[in-house]
Amino acid sequence: MPGTTLEDIDYSDIEAKYQVYYDDSFDNTLVVDGVPIIDKSKLERLLAKVAKEFSRKGIAIKPEDIFMPWDESTGKSKGFLFIDFRNVEDANLAVSALHNHPFDAKHTFKINRFTDIERFTDLDETYMEPELEEYSSREHLRAWLADPQGRDQYVTYRGEDVEVHWHGKPSQSELAHKPDWKDFLYVAWSPLGTYIATLHRQGVRLWGGPSWKPQQRFAHPLVKLIDFSPCEQYLVTWSNEPIVVPEGALQGPQYFSPDDEGNNIAVWDIKSGDLLRTFSTTNDNETPGIKKQMQWPALKWSPDDKFVARITPGQMISVHELPSMYLQGKKSLKIDGVVDFEWCPHGDKDKEDAEKDVKTAINGSGSKATTKKARENMLVYWTPEVINQPARVTLLSFPSRAILRQKNLFNVTECKLYWQNQGDFLCVKVDRHTKTKKSIFCNLEIFRVREKDYPVEVVELKDTVTDFSWEPKGERFAIVSSSDPNLGNPGPGITIKTDVSFYQLEHGKNDFKLLRTLPSRTSNAIRWSPRGRHVVLATVGSSSKSELEFWDLDFNLEDAGRREGQTSKEEWGSGIQLLGTADHYGVTDVEWDPSGRYLATSASAWTHTLENGFAIWDFRGQELTKQIQDRFKQFIWRPRPVTLLTKEQQRQIRKNLREYSRTFDEDDAAEESNVSAELIALRKRLVDEWNAWRALCKKESTDGRGQKHGKARAAEEEKEEIEVWVDEVIDQIEEEILE
């Protein structure tokens, strides 16, 4: 327009459209404490490591986003740094995922928002009385232990249904809970019975408490196997499908991050549900394309949950600390050729030593003569023969890594490691071959772990040992051996002939001596009672035999403790007595209950489809119940935690058992009298009903008889008699008469 200048033109609409707004807030800035103090030469490497630690939790940052303050007087960093994130959501995720996160063995991240500095520095110091939150009690996860009848529980899985039952006398056995869990692979109890786990397509769920509510979840898609740590603090999950983190997947401490992709094994914290670390089941030195059977459990726990170890076959054993999952001592145990290893269990003696240490520390009055330090964790591993170097079994103390005992072995084909459940003995079952390698025989190398210098006894056997089992809390073991030519390659319908032998430590000679051999058996599995003394020999997995033998190894001994000093030839082995035999066709699983009074056998549809179901027996082999159920899959007793009573308290209870059992005897008598009263009342009611029915029938019969008599007389008067003659030819004979 004529006369119009640039100042007269209105640009407000264009300015509004292209206006740039700057975010001057600090909501996406975090302050990270607990960072190592370094000089400037290590700055680049530290920033890269910090960025990688955040990216492991799914939070992408670059070293350029990190600002490190410096102390100019010393030329070193101040131990904290600032990080600018892309948005507030990433900053919030970093706080939840990495606050109190261990950065290394000596440093732990402490994360705060930059905006919190002003908020906490300008606090109003006027005291405000906090509001009291209403207390809500939580369920006790071990409430089942307080059952008045002292019953145990078991779980069954049939078809798509799971049921938890109480087991006791017939009058006390009942259904405890029937959950509506759907679409799961199988169920498993935790080692102390606190949780029951179900495996779903999405991951693992833990249930527990009197209401059986969900207690925790672990997101591991397509999970196939799980393994609890001994103290139930941690859980290991495995899937044959490598971990894949899709774009846009949830991120946080309870989920996989991009760094976990390709791995198969995950370690979780049960209480928090946090993912601690993932591992791969494949090794770099494995030949690609060749499938190898995976060893499970892939991770093995120390008995106190302080360490978890993983073997790289032929190379090393890597031991990680919990819960940080850092490599203990920052290095693995380099062991050329290592094949297998096992942690030593803790027993009552270790518990007593630990209690003494605690008491000594509290009282502060323990002398050197009386104070005994609890022993460290121990593990045992074996290495095969290599050129001129013999095979070797090594007993190692951990974390000191001191070698306690080594034993050289020759002509070794295979070794199996068996710890007694109290850690008193270790048996190394050594399969040896002759120089021609045409035949195999067996040796048992037994370490007495509680004695000085860890002496080793050798039991030589001519046959192949197919099963070995220590007596719980005892000094005996049982083996199944065989010289059957079909061993290792049995045909259909062929049952391997076996011998079962029992051995016991003879204290006079400090050697394990044969108690008794049971020849010509078909048993291939040994199942000791958790209390010891009783043992079941079973034929499992056979299509033609399914025998069960119930044995008592202290039948003639009034006091089982006498066997510790037993040296007489007349008494040696005389207490072994057969209590009973039984049969469960197609048996696939045999398991004692925690009390050692009952045995459960089951035939799972996962193995075959013939007469699936379960049976429960007492320790003498008497059948208590048997259920034949189609599509039956699992029967598992609920484990019990270790008793809190000391040995002295347990000894007093056994001494005064009659007094403690009086209450149960009274309950049994009351129940029996109630049953008798109910039975008498039932019989009286049936007799009264019978008498009433008889009286009614008698009355009806009397009334009906009078009416019938009158009708009969009238009918006789009107009756007309008619006689009918019938001729019947019985026989006819024709004769010719001669004239």
TORBA-789527 format. One record per residue (C-alpha): residue in one letter; x, y, z. Coordinates in steps of 0.2 Angstrom, whole numbers, plus 5000, padded with zeros to 4 digits. Layout:
# TORBA-789527
AXYZ
...
//
This chain:
# TORBA-789527
M500050005000
P500750174996
G501450265011
T501650105021
T503250065030
L504049915038
E503549975055
D501749975050
I501749795045
D501049675059
Y502249515061
S501449455077
D500649305069
I502249245061
E503249275077
A501949175087
K502149035075
Y504049025075
Q504349075093
V505648965102
Y505348925120
Y506748885131
D506548765146
D507448855160
S507048725173
F508248595180
D506948455182
N507948345169
T509648375179
L510248255192
V511648255204
V512548095206
D513648065222
G514747915225
V515847935210
P517647885211
I518848035214
I520048045199
D521348155190
K521048215173
S521948075165
K520647955169
L519148075165
E518748005148
R518747825154
L517647865169
L516347955159
A516147815147
K515947685161
V514647795169
A513647815153
K513747625150
E513047595168
F511547705164
S511247625147
R511247455155
K509647515164
G508947575147
I509347755150
A510347825135
I511647965139
K513248025131
P514848075140
E514548255133
D512948255144
I514048235160
F514848385169
M516248335182
P516648475195
W518548485199
D519548545214
E520748665207
S521948655222
T522148465221
G521848445202
K520648295206
S518748275205
K517548315219
G516748135219
F515048195211
L514448245194
F512948325185
I512048235171
D510748325159
F509448205152
R508448225137
N506748235147
V506048225164
E505448045161
D507247985159
A507848075174
N506448005185
L506847825178
A508747855182
V508247895200
S507247745203
A508447625194
L510147685199
H509947765217
N510947655229
H511647555214
P513347485216
F514547565204
D516047455209
A516647365224
K516947535234
H515747655227
T513847665226
F512847795217
K511747915227
I510648015215
N509648165219
R508748295208
F509548465205
T507948545210
D507948465227
I509348565232
E508348725233
R506848625240
F507948555255
T508948715258
D507348825260
L506448705272
D505248775284
E505948725301
T504248745310
Y503848565317
M502348485310
E501748325319
P501648185306
E499948105303
L499947925309
E499547795296
E498347665300
Y499247505303
S498847355292
S499547185296
R500347085283
E500046895281
H501346785288
L502146685274
R502546535285
A500846525294
W500546345288
L501946295301
A500746345315
D499446215310
P498746145327
Q498845965321
G500645985314
R500145935297
D501145945281
Q500546005264
Y500745945246
V500246015229
T499545915215
Y499445965196
R498145875185
G497645935168
E497446125171
D497046115189
V498146145204
E497646095222
V498546115239
H498045985252
W498345955270
H498945785274
G498645695291
K497545565298
P496045525287
S494945635297
Q496245775295
S496645765277
E495745905267
L495846025253
A496846185259
H496646285243
K496146275225
P496846425215
D496246475198
W497946485190
K497846475171
D499046445157
F500646395166
L501946265163
Y502246185180
V502346225199
A503746225211
W504046255229
S505446365236
P506746265246
L506046325263
G504246315258
T503846495259
Y503246525241
I502546415227
A503046465209
T502146455193
L502946475176
H501946565163
R502246635145
Q502646805152
G503746755167
V503646685184
R502446715198
L502646685217
W501146645228
G501046625247
G500246665263
P498646605270
S497646685256
W498846625243
K499046805236
P500346845223
Q501946895232
Q503146935217
R503346925198
F504846915187
A504646965168
H505646835159
P504646785143
L504546595138
V505446545154
K505646355156
L506746325171
I506946405188
D508146385203
F507946465220
S509446505231
P509546395247
C508946545259
E507646595246
Q508346775243
Y508646755225
L507946665210
V508746605193
T507646595177
W508146515161
S507346515144
N507946425128
E507446585118
P508746725120
I508146885128
V507447015116
V506947185121
P505747265108
E505747445105
G504647535117
A504747405130
L504547445149
Q506247495156
G506747495175
P507547385188
Q506247245186
Y506447235167
F507747185154
S508747315146
P509547315128
D511247255136
D510347095141
E509847045124
G510546875118
N510646805135
N509646655142
I509946655161
A509346795173
V509646815192
W508346905202
D508146975220
I506546895227
K506047035239
S506247185228
G505947095211
D507447185204
L508447105190
L510247085196
R511147015181
T510946905165
F512146775158
S512246675141
T512246485141
T513446485126
N515346495127
D516446575115
N517546415112
E516046305108
T515846245090
P514346325082
G512946215076
I513346075088
K512046055102
K512646015119
Q511645965134
M511546105146
Q511946075164
W510646125177
P510646215188
A511846325178
L512246435193
K512646355209
W512346445226
S513446435242
P512346375257
D512246555265
D511746645248
K513346755249
F514046685233
V513446615216
A514646525205
R514646475186
I515846365177
T516546385160
P516946205156
G518846175154
Q519346355159
M518746435175
I517446445189
S516746625191
V516146665208
H515046825210
E514546915226
L512746945231
P511847055229
S513047165218
M513447015207
Y515247075205
L516546955202
Q517246905219
G519046975220
K518847045203
K519546885195
S518946705192
L519746545197
K520746495182
I520746305182
D521346215166
G520146075161
V518946095175
V517345985173
D516246005188
F516146085205
E514946085220
W514846195236
C514946115253
P513246125263
H513246195280
G512646085294
D512246095313
K514046105318
D514346265307
K512746335315
E513346305332
D515046385328
A514246535321
E513146555337
K514746535348
D515546675337
V514046785340
K513946755359
T515846785360
A515646955351
I514247005362
N515046955378
G516746995374
S517446865385
G517946725374
S519646645377
K520746575363
A520546405370
T518646405369
T518346515354
K518146425338
K517946525322
A516646465310
R517346385294
E517246475277
N516246415263
M517046265254
L516946205236
V517646045227
Y518046035209
W518845895198
T519945905183
P520245755170
E521945685165
V522945785153
I524445705144
N525645665159
Q524545755172
P523345645183
A521545685186
R521345785202
V520045825215
T520345985224
L519446045240
L519546235241
S519146365255
F518246515249
P518346665249
S520146645255
R520446525240
A521646415250
I521846235244
L521346125259
R521645955251
Q522045875234
K521945695228
N522645625212
L521745495202
F522245385188
N521345305173
V519845405176
T518345405164
E517145515175
C516845585192
K515345625202
L515345735217
Y514145695232
W514145795248
Q513245735264
N511945855268
Q512845915284
G514445945275
D515345805286
F515845695271
L516145705253
C516145555241
V516945565224
K516245425214
V517645385201
D517245275186
R518945205181
H519445105166
T520744975164
K522245005154
T521444925138
K519945035141
K518744885138
S517944875155
I517445005168
F517444985187
C517145105201
N518045175217
L517245285230
E518545415237
I517745475253
F518445635262
R518145655281
V517945845280
R517745875299
E519445795303
K521145865303
D522045865286
Y520445795278
P520845615277
V520245515262
E519645335263
V519445225247
V518045095244
E518444985229
L517044905219
K517044785204
D515344835197
T514744995190
V513845105202
T512245185195
D511645275211
F512445345227
S511545425242
W512145485259
E511045455274
P510445625280
K511345685296
G512145515297
E513745415294
R513045285281
F512745285263
A511945165250
I512345125232
V511545035218
S512744935208
S512644815193
S513644705182
D512144665170
P512744665152
N511244765146
L511744905157
G511845065147
N510844995133
P509344905139
G508044855126
P506144875127
G505444775142
I507144735149
T507444765167
I509244785173
K509744675188
T510544775202
D511344745219
V511044875234
S512344895247
F512444985263
Y514045055271
Q514345135288
L515845225296
E516745115308
H517445225321
G518745105328
K519645095311
N519045255304
D518545165288
F516845135279
K516344955281
L515044855271
L513444825282
R512444725270
T512144685252
L510444655245
P510744555229
S509744515213
R508644675214
T507844785201
S507944935211
N508745085203
A508345235215
I508745255233
R507645375244
W508245405262
S506945475274
P507445655279
R507645595297
G508845455291
R508645275297
H507245225285
V507545205266
V506545155251
L507245065236
A506245095221
T506145035203
V505845195193
G505545225175
S505345035170
S503944975160
S503944805167
K504444825186
S503844955198
E504344885215
L504544975232
E505444905246
F505344995264
W506944955275
D507345005293
L509245015296
D509045015315
F507644895318
N508444795332
L509244945341
E508345025355
D509345175354
A509945235336
G511345325344
R512145165349
R512745135331
E514045265333
G515145155344
Q514544995336
T516044875332
S515344695337
K515344575322
E513644505329
E512844675329
W513644745313
G512244755300
S510944655311
G509844805312
I509344805294
Q507644745292
L506344735278
L504744825284
G503644795269
T503544785250
A502344875238
D502044905220
H501545065210
Y501345035192
G502245155181
V503045255195
T504045405189
D504345505206
V504645445224
E504745575238
W504745575257
D503745705266
P504745825277
S504345725293
G504945565286
R503345475291
Y502545465274
L503145425256
A502245485240
T502445395223
S501745465207
A501545415189
S501645575178
A500845605162
W502345695156
T503245525155
H501845405150
T499945395150
L499645235159
E498745235176
N499345415180
G499045465198
F499845465215
A499845355231
I500445395249
W501145265260
D501745255278
F503545215282
R503145035284
G502445015266
Q500645015271
E499545105257
L498545255265
T497745325249
K497845295230
Q497145415217
I497145365198
Q496845525189
D496945555170
R498245695164
F499045695182
K500745785181
Q501445825198
F501445785216
I502645885227
W502745895246
R502946065254
P504646085261
R504946145279
P506246265285
V507646205297
T507146195315
L507546345326
L507846225341
T509546185347
K510246005348
E509946015367
Q508146075366
Q507845935353
R508645805365
Q507545865379
I505945845368
R506445665364
K506745635382
N505045695387
L504145635372
R502745555382
E502245715390
Y502245815374
S501245675365
R499945665379
T498945805371
F498945715354
D498345555363
E496945645371
D496445725355
D496445545347
A495445475361
A494145625360
E494045595341
E493845415343
S492445435356
N491545565345
V491645435331
S490945305343
A489545415349
E489145465331
L489145275326
I488045225340
A486845365336
L486745315318
R486445135323
K485045185335
R484245295322
L484245155309
V483545025321
D482145155326
E481745175307
W481744995305
N480544965319
A479345105313
W479345025296
R478944855303
A477544925313
L476845015298
C476944865287
K476144755301
K474644875303
E474444875284
S474544695283
T473244665297
D472044785289
G472244715271
R472044535278
G470244575284
Q469744645268
K470444505258
H469544375269
G467844455266
K468144455247
A468644275247
R467044215255
A465944305242
A467044235228
E466844055234
E464944065234
E464844125216
K466244005210
E465743865198
E466943715197
I467243645179
E468343485177
V469243455161
W470043285156
V471543285145
D472243125137
E474143125134
V475042995124
I476642955133
D477242815122
Q476642715107
I477342535103
E476742435087
E476942245088
E476642115075
I475541975081
L475841805073
E474341695070
//
